[in-house]
Amino acid sequence: MTKDDYGLAPMRAVEAVRFLIPSLCEDCGGRLFSCETQEDVDAMREYYESLSEVSAMFFSWVFVRDNIVVQINGDLPEEQARQYEAALNTIGQ
């Protein structure tokens, strides 16, 4: 990801990828961050979770496993979002 892909989010990932979910909308999707430290994981998670406290309009799904943070557009139905969470939780098993 480039700095433009991060927007206002902290650039705390060692590696980051933006992905699209075209069935949701043309430019909708999420981001996957691989972080080096727990502090970086917490910073990324807290940033995205705090946005929904400002306004429901900024809600997004946030899933964490070890050093990985996944953020997904909040318009994705919960059932589908949980499938991404389940996939994250099976990595490395």
C-alpha positions in Angstrom: 0.0 0.0 0.0 1.0 3.6 -0.6 0.6 6.5 1.8 -2.5 7.4 -0.1 -4.0 4.0 0.6 -3.4 4.5 4.3 -5.3 7.8 4.3 -5.3 9.0 7.9 -4.5 5.6 9.4 -1.1 5.3 11.1 1.6 3.7 8.8 2.6 1.1 11.3 2.7 -2.0 9.2 5.8 -3.8 7.8 3.7 -4.9 4.8 0.1 -3.9 3.8 -2.3 -4.9 1.1 -5.5 -3.3 0.0 -8.1 -5.6 -1.4 -11.5 -5.0 -3.2 -14.8 -6.7 -2.7 -16.6 -5.7 -6.0 -19.9 -7.2 -5.0 -20.0 -4.6 -2.2 -19.1 -1.6 -4.5 -16.5 -0.8 -7.1 -14.0 0.7 -4.7 -15.0 -1.1 -1.5 -13.0 -3.7 0.3 -10.5 -3.7 3.1 -6.9 -3.7 4.1 -4.6 -6.4 5.6 -1.7 -5.2 7.7 1.3 -7.3 8.9 2.9 -5.6 11.9 6.2 -6.0 13.6 5.2 -5.3 17.2 2.1 -5.7 19.4 2.2 -1.9 19.8 1.8 -1.6 16.0 -1.0 -4.1 16.0 -2.8 -2.2 18.8 -2.3 1.1 17.1 -3.9 -0.1 13.8 -6.8 -1.9 15.6 -7.5 1.1 17.8 -7.5 3.5 14.9 -10.1 1.6 12.9 -12.2 0.8 16.0 -12.2 4.4 17.2 -13.6 5.6 13.9 -16.9 3.9 14.6 -17.1 5.7 17.9 -17.0 9.0 16.0 -19.8 8.0 13.7 -21.6 4.8 12.6 -20.8 6.0 9.0 -17.1 5.2 9.7 -17.7 1.7 11.1 -15.5 -1.1 9.7 -14.9 -4.7 10.7 -11.6 -5.2 12.4 -10.1 -8.7 13.0 -6.7 -9.4 14.6 -4.7 -12.5 14.8 -1.1 -12.5 16.1 0.7 -9.7 14.1 -2.1 -9.4 11.4 -4.8 -6.8 11.3 -7.6 -7.0 8.8 -9.9 -4.0 8.3 -13.0 -4.4 6.1 -15.6 -2.0 4.9 -18.5 -1.9 7.5 -21.1 -2.1 4.8 -20.2 -5.8 4.3 -22.9 -7.9 6.0 -21.8 -9.4 9.3 -22.1 -13.0 8.0 -19.7 -12.4 5.2 -17.3 -10.4 7.4 -17.2 -13.3 9.8 -16.1 -15.5 6.9 -13.0 -13.3 6.5 -12.5 -13.6 10.3 -12.7 -17.4 10.1 -10.2 -17.5 7.2 -7.8 -15.3 9.2 -8.1 -17.7 12.1 -7.2 -20.7 10.1 -3.9 -19.3 8.7 -1.0 -21.4 9.9 -3.1 -24.2 11.3 
